[in-house]
Amino acid sequence: MTNPGITGVRDRLLAGDRAASADPGQVARAVRETSSTQGDRDLIALARDARAELLGAGPVLQPLLDDPLVTDVLVNADQGVWTDRGDGLRRVPAAGLGDTRALATRLAAVAGQRLDDAAPVAEGRLPDGTRLHAVLAPLSAEGALISLRTVRRQAFRLPELVAGGFLDDRAAQILAQLVRVRANVLVSGATGSGKTTLLASMLSIVPADERIVCIEEAAELAPDHPHVVHLQVRRPNVQGVGGIGLDYLVRTAMRMRPDRLVLGECRGAEVREVLGALNTGHDGGWATVHANAATDVPARLAALGSLAGLSPAAVAVQALSAVDAVVHLRRTEGRRHVDQIAVLEPDGDGGMRCEVAMGGDGHGGWWWGPGWPALAERLDSAR
């Protein structure tokens, strides 16, 4: 049952035609206007609950999202709530969650998206940046499914990643050197392997006098750097028009005087523009790509290139010239870590292969692969 105080706050916002675009400040004012007889402690509690209900994920889920250790919150219809605190998924108590379909619909509306029988899948962002994905029945056999991924508002420093077991001192030194020599780097891995986390940390050590232009589906990267600007895609409207994709944004970013060009995720035909940009003097660029292993990156790039009308040979020519290193991340027993660092090499048949330079043994040790001489040469150079 909804808190009567929250109902009053909502009514106050509706009376002022502010509910659709309410922000935390407006909610706080509405709380004060509707609760003048309450004490300070009650007002603080009501303001917290109202923000969670009207702008966030509700009184049950919002405290989970506010936990700095939580990266994901998953609602499996009426079958429970699960969280990931970096050590794998764990089921958590969720008493009072209520109707998950109604919750999913409300969250989609807060994110500015439609979710109903005619549009049973919604993807968007809550006001605090939390990424939302929701699916309704009958697409979901269990009922309404909600996936929430938090956004870290401040990047981890490299020493913090080392302390957390994400990488060790040796890997940290190599990655920092790749930044210093302005190498172009692809970060690969599965969903949730930490690609965005690592990328934000690496961008945080870019010299302060350089301009970083980040291109993403939605602004998520938050490096600790004084000069970062973000470009984000615009989805088509309900008529299916007006969309602006990553490929257009990459071309736009090249005209914005970037010192570092960064693509949050390369997942489609924009690979043509990214490889083209990195081949035209925009050194020091970073991008992420989904792949099962570093050795699978050439096939992944070829597949993405085909979406842009490029042949595998054309992709290979561009990638071999543009990409200096591939850093692959993996989750092992719930722990995210750097698994391989590799380089792209020609395969002798007009294509390319990925040679591992160094790989982790899963226990903090490294082995050296055939790609190490090429990587070492690049680490000792500067463009």
Disulfide bonds with the S-S distance in Angstrom:
none
